[in-house]
């Protein structure tokens, strides 16, 4: 089979198309014939050798989410059958013709969605559901602030929060991205290059903040939170260190948390997959959420897809299409 491997830690040019042996599923796994694979910022960090828990990345096949058809099932698999259309969350291995995955980490491709759209779901939806709704406990009527609103994570968070009755504010880097986020349902869209999000939202305040920036955003985030507010980190692109007033955290009973999905246990991911299917899949069926696809690339052009990801010029998701 064809697969993209990381030759060594480095820039996009270390991604190379290679012929590899087709994997075989263990008893609890399914083999998926891949039609599409989502591209995510953790893939970039993995390629650079900087992603937590990735270890030695030389020879590794990146790719955390795929959509395709079940080609074979392990002896212990009962839910899936050969030919079923599924999307799945993987620890790695998605940039390939075939991939094996824990059967519990698969979900049915939602009716009406293409394989490309389905491949854009697992990493972002699992991340948003856990961090915004489980860790952040966002409630109907509350206000969510999302930094990086035009990213795959951001466009997912906007739609899910609005569908479940919350108001949404976002930050993004240009007016076109802000406009796209408003079209998805954002109540406030703040161009961080021309406006200070803390000043814009100071009178409103927010209940939950989903932050992938870190750095000097940390103190501003905490000052913006209402009493019992929650700050949730999913990345720290400007650095993980920031100063804040611990006395204010105490006085307003603020919570600071965050998570990284890839190192979590198979059991945790299985439970999260079940929660996503219960809560998010009905929203897709009702037309209240649909992944935003910015651009697709052939599998062989994975390096170009990574260059686009690193440019941050995209709005929504980047997906690799796998020609069988």
For each residue, the residues with C-beta under 8 A, 3 or more apart:
1: 19 20 21 22 96 97 98
2: 17 18 19 20 96 97 299 300
3: 17 18 19 20 61 93 95 96 97
4: 15 16 17 18 61 62 63 95 96 299 300 302
5: 15 16 18 20 59 60 61
6: 9 14 15 46 47 57 58 59 60 61 62
7: 10 14 15 16 58 59
8: 14 57 58
9: 6 14 47 48 49 50 57 58
10: 7 13 14 47 48
11: 14
12: 15 47 302 303 304 306 307 310
13: 10 303
14: 6 7 8 9 10 11 47
15: 4 5 6 7 12 47 62 95 302 303 306
16: 4 5 7
17: 2 3 4 299 300 302
18: 2 3 4 5
19: 1 2 3
20: 1 2 3 5 61 96
21: 1
22: 1 31 97 98
23: 31 93 98 99 100
24: 31 72 100
25: 29 30 31 72 73 74 77 100
26: 29 74 100
27: 74 75 76 77
28: 74 76 77 102 103 104
29: 25 26 74 77 100 101 102 103
30: 25 70 71 72 73 74 77 80 86 100 101 103 106
31: 22 23 24 25 70 71 72 73 98 99 100
32: 66 68 69 70 71 86 88 98 99 100 101 106
33: 68 69 70 71 97 98 324
34: 37 66 67 68 94 96 97 98 99 322
35: 66 67 68 69 115 116 119 321 322 324
36: 66 67 68 115 116 118 119 296 319 320 321 322
37: 34 63 65 66 67 94 95 96 119 299 319 320 322
38: 63 64 65 66 94 119 120 121 122 123 124 152 317 318 319 320
39: 43 297 302 305 306 309 317 318 319 320
40: 43 44 64 65 123 124 152 309
41: 44 45 151 235 309
42: 45 46 51 64 123 262
43: 39 40 46 47 62 63 64 306 309
44: 40 41 47 48 306 309 310
45: 41 42 48 50 51 54
46: 6 42 43 49 50 51 54 57 60 62 92
47: 6 9 10 12 14 15 43 44 57 62 306
48: 9 10 44 45 51
49: 9 46 54 57
50: 9 45 46 54
51: 42 45 46 48 54 262
52: 260 262 263
53: 260 262 263
54: 45 46 49 50 51 57 60 92 262
55:
56: 60
57: 6 8 9 46 47 49 54 60
58: 6 7 8 9
59: 5 6 7
60: 5 6 46 54 56 57 92
61: 3 4 5 6 20 92 93 94 95 96
62: 4 6 15 43 46 47 92 93 94 95 302
63: 4 37 38 43 66 90 92 93 94 95 96 99 320
64: 38 40 42 43 89 90 91 92 94 122 123 262
65: 37 38 40 87 88 89 90 94 119 120 121 122 123 124
66: 32 34 35 36 37 38 63 87 88 90 94 99 101 119 122
67: 34 35 36 37 85 86 87 88 109 115 116 118 119 121
68: 32 33 34 35 36 85 86 99 115 322
69: 32 33 35 83 84 85 86
70: 30 31 32 33 73 80 81 82 83 84 86 106
71: 30 31 32 33 82 98
72: 24 25 30 31 82
73: 25 30 31 70 77 80 81 82 103
74: 25 26 27 28 29 30 77 103
75: 27
76: 27 28 103
77: 25 27 28 29 30 73 74 80 103
78:
79: 103 106
80: 30 70 73 77 84 86 103 106
81: 70 73 84
82: 70 71 72 73
83: 69 70
84: 69 70 80 81 108
85: 67 68 69 108 109 115 118
86: 30 32 67 68 69 70 80 106 107 108 109
87: 65 66 67 106 107 108 109 118 119 121 122
88: 32 65 66 67 99 101 105 106 107 122
89: 64 65 101 105 122 123 126 261 269 273
90: 63 64 65 66 93 94 99 101 105
91: 64 262
92: 46 54 60 61 62 63 64
93: 3 23 61 62 63 90 96 99 100 101
94: 34 37 38 61 62 63 64 65 66 90 99
95: 3 4 15 37 61 62 63 299 302 320
96: 1 2 3 4 20 34 37 61 63 93 99 299 322
97: 1 2 3 22 33 34 299 322 324
98: 1 22 23 31 32 33 34 71
99: 23 31 32 34 63 66 68 88 90 93 94 96
100: 23 24 25 26 29 30 31 32 93
101: 29 30 32 66 88 89 90 93 105 106
102: 28 29 105 106 266 269 270
103: 28 29 30 73 74 76 77 79 80 106
104: 28 266 269 270 273
105: 88 89 90 101 102 122 266 269 270 273
106: 30 32 70 79 80 86 87 88 101 102 103 273
107: 86 87 88 121 122 273 276 277 281
108: 84 85 86 87 277 281
109: 67 85 86 87 113 115 118
110: 113 118 121 281 284 285
111: 285
112: 284
113: 109 110 117 118 284 290 291
114: 117 118
115: 35 36 67 68 85 109 118 119
116: 35 36 67 119 120 293 296 319 321
117: 113 114 120 121 290 291 293
118: 36 67 85 87 109 110 113 114 115 121
119: 35 36 37 38 65 66 67 87 115 116 122 319
120: 38 65 116 117 124 152 291 292 293 316 317 319
121: 38 65 67 87 107 110 117 118 124 125 291
122: 38 64 65 66 87 88 89 105 107 119 125 126
123: 38 40 42 64 65 89 126 127 152 261
124: 38 40 65 120 121 127 128 152 153 156 291 317
125: 121 122 128 129 156 160 276 280
126: 89 122 123 129 130 261 269 272 273 276
127: 123 124 130 131 153 234 261
128: 124 125 131 132 133 153 156 157 160 210
129: 125 126 132 133 134 160 272 275 276 279 280
130: 126 127 133 134 135 259 261 272
131: 127 128 134 135 136 210 232 234 258 259
132: 128 129 135 136 138 144 157 160 161 208 210 232
133: 128 129 130 136 137 138 160 164 279
134: 129 130 131 137 275
135: 130 131 132 230 232 257 258 259
136: 131 132 133 144 208 210 230 232 257
137: 133 134 208 230
138: 132 133 142 144 161 164 166 207 208
139: 142 166 207
140: 164 165 166
141: 165 166 167
142: 138 139 166 167 207 208
143: 166 167 168 169 187 204 205 206 207 208
144: 132 136 138 157 161 166 167 168 169 206 207 208 209 210
145: 168 169 170 171 197 201 206 208 209 210 221 224
146: 149 153 154 157 158 168 169 170 171 209 210
147: 154 170 171 209 210 211 212 213 217
148: 151 153 154 170 171 172 212 213
149: 146 154 155 157 158 170 171 172 177 178 181 186 189
150: 154 155 170 172 173 177 178 180 181 314 315 316
151: 41 148 154 155 212 312 314 316
152: 38 40 120 123 124 155 156 291 292 316 317 318
153: 124 127 128 146 148 156 157 210 212 234
154: 146 147 148 149 150 151 157 158 170 172 181
155: 149 150 151 152 158 159 180 181 184 291 292 315 316 317
156: 124 125 128 152 153 159 160 289 291
157: 128 132 144 146 149 153 154 160 161 168 210
158: 146 149 154 155 161 162 168 170 181 184 185 186
159: 155 156 162 163 184 185 288 289 290
160: 125 128 129 132 133 156 157 163 164 280 283 289
161: 132 138 144 157 158 164 166 167 168
162: 158 159 165 166 167 168 184 185
163: 159 160 283 288 289
164: 133 138 140 160 161 283
165: 140 141 162
166: 138 139 140 141 142 143 144 161 162
167: 141 142 143 144 161 162 187
168: 143 144 145 146 157 158 161 162 185 186 187 188
169: 143 144 145 146 186 187 188 189 190 197 201 204 206
170: 145 146 147 148 149 150 154 158 178 181 186 188 189 190
171: 145 146 147 148 149 190 191 192 197
172: 148 149 150 154 177 178 181 189 190 191 192
173: 150 177 191 192 193 312
174: 177 178 191 193
175: 178 179 191
176: 179 180 315
177: 149 150 172 173 174 180 181 189 191 315
178: 149 150 170 172 174 175 181 182 189 190 191
179: 175 176 182 183 189
180: 150 155 176 177 183 184 292 315 316
181: 149 150 154 155 158 170 172 177 178 184 186 189
182: 178 179 185 186 189
183: 179 180
184: 155 158 159 162 180 181 292
185: 158 159 162 168 182
186: 149 158 168 169 170 181 182 189
187: 143 167 168 169
188: 168 169 170 200 201 204
189: 149 169 170 172 177 178 179 181 182 186
190: 169 170 171 172 178 195 197 200 201
191: 171 172 173 174 175 177 178 194 195
192: 171 172 173 195 196 197
193: 173 174
194: 191
195: 190 191 192 199 200
196: 192 199 200
197: 145 169 171 190 192 200 201 220 224
198: 201 202 220 223 224
199: 195 196 202
200: 188 190 195 196 197
201: 145 169 188 190 197 198 204 205 206 224
202: 198 199 205 224
203:
204: 143 169 188 201
205: 143 201 202 224 225 226 229
206: 143 144 145 169 201 209 224 225 226 229
207: 138 139 142 143 144 225 226 228 229 230
208: 132 136 137 138 142 143 144 145 229 230 231 232
209: 144 145 146 147 206 221 224 225 229 230 231 232
210: 128 131 132 136 144 145 146 147 153 157 232 234
211: 147 214 217 218 221 231 232 233 234 235 236
212: 147 148 151 153 233 234 235 236 237
213: 147 148 217 235 236 237 238
214: 211 217 218 233 235 236 237 238 239 240 241 242
215: 218 236 237 238 239 241 242
216: 219 220 238 242
217: 147 211 213 214 220 221 238 242
218: 211 214 215 221 222 231 242 243 244
219: 216 222 223 242 243 244
220: 197 198 216 217 223 224
221: 145 209 211 217 218 224 225 231
222: 218 219 225 231 244 245 248 249 254 256
223: 198 219 220 248
224: 145 197 198 201 202 205 206 209 220 221 229
225: 205 206 207 209 221 222 229 230 231 252 254
226: 205 206 207 229 252
227: 252 253
228: 207 252 253 254 255
229: 205 206 207 208 209 224 225 226 252 254 255
230: 135 136 137 207 208 209 225 254 255 256 257
231: 208 209 211 218 221 222 225 254 255 256 257
232: 131 132 135 136 208 209 210 211 257 258 259
233: 211 212 214 236 256 257 258 259
234: 127 131 153 210 211 212 258 259 260
235: 41 211 212 213 214
236: 211 212 213 214 215 233 239 240
237: 212 213 214 215
238: 213 214 215 216 217
239: 214 215 236 242
240: 214 236
241: 214 215
242: 214 215 216 217 218 219 239
243: 218 219
244: 218 219 222 248 249
245: 222 248 249
246: 249 250
247: 250 251
248: 222 223 244 245 251 252 254
249: 222 244 245 246 252 253 254 256
250: 246 247 253
251: 247 248
252: 225 226 227 228 229 248 249
253: 227 228 249 250
254: 222 225 228 229 230 231 248 249
255: 228 229 230 231
256: 222 230 231 233 249
257: 135 136 230 231 232 233
258: 131 135 232 233 234
259: 130 131 135 232 233 234 264
260: 52 53 234 263 264
261: 89 123 126 127 130 264 269
262: 42 51 52 53 54 64 91
263: 52 53 260
264: 259 260 261 268 269 272
265: 268 269
266: 102 104 105 269 270
267: 270 271
268: 264 265 271 272
269: 89 102 104 105 126 261 264 265 266 272 273
270: 102 104 105 266 267 273 274
271: 267 268 274 275
272: 126 129 130 264 268 269 275 276
273: 89 104 105 106 107 126 269 270 276 277
274: 270 271 277 278
275: 129 134 271 272 278 279
276: 107 125 126 129 272 273 279 280 281
277: 107 108 273 274 280 281
278: 274 275 281 282
279: 129 133 275 276 282 283
280: 125 129 160 276 277 283 284 289
281: 107 108 110 276 277 278 284 285
282: 278 279 285 286
283: 160 163 164 279 280 286 288 289
284: 110 112 113 280 281 287 288 289 290
285: 110 111 281 282
286: 282 283
287: 284 290
288: 159 163 283 284
289: 156 159 160 163 280 283 284
290: 113 117 159 284 287
291: 113 117 120 121 124 152 155 156 316 317
292: 120 152 155 180 184 315 316 317
293: 116 117 120 296 316 317 319
294: 314 315 316 317 318
295: 305 308 314 318 319
296: 36 116 293 318 319 320 321
297: 39 301 302 304 305 318 319 320 321
298: 301 320 321 323
299: 2 4 17 37 95 96 97 302 320 321 322 323
300: 2 4 17
301: 297 298 304 305 320
302: 4 12 15 17 39 62 95 297 299 305 306 320
303: 12 13 15 306 307
304: 12 297 301 307 308
305: 39 295 297 301 302 308 309 318 320
306: 12 15 39 43 44 47 302 303 309 310
307: 12 303 304 310 311
308: 295 304 305 311 313 314 318
309: 39 40 41 43 44 305 306 312 314 318
310: 12 44 306 307
311: 307 308 314
312: 151 173 309
313: 308
314: 150 151 294 295 308 309 311 317 318
315: 150 155 176 177 180 292 294
316: 120 150 151 152 155 180 291 292 293 294
317: 38 39 120 124 152 155 291 292 293 294 314
318: 38 39 152 294 295 296 297 305 308 309 314
319: 36 37 38 39 116 119 120 293 295 296 297
320: 36 37 38 39 63 95 296 297 298 299 301 302 305
321: 35 36 116 296 297 298 299
322: 34 35 36 37 68 96 97 299
323: 298 299
324: 33 35 97
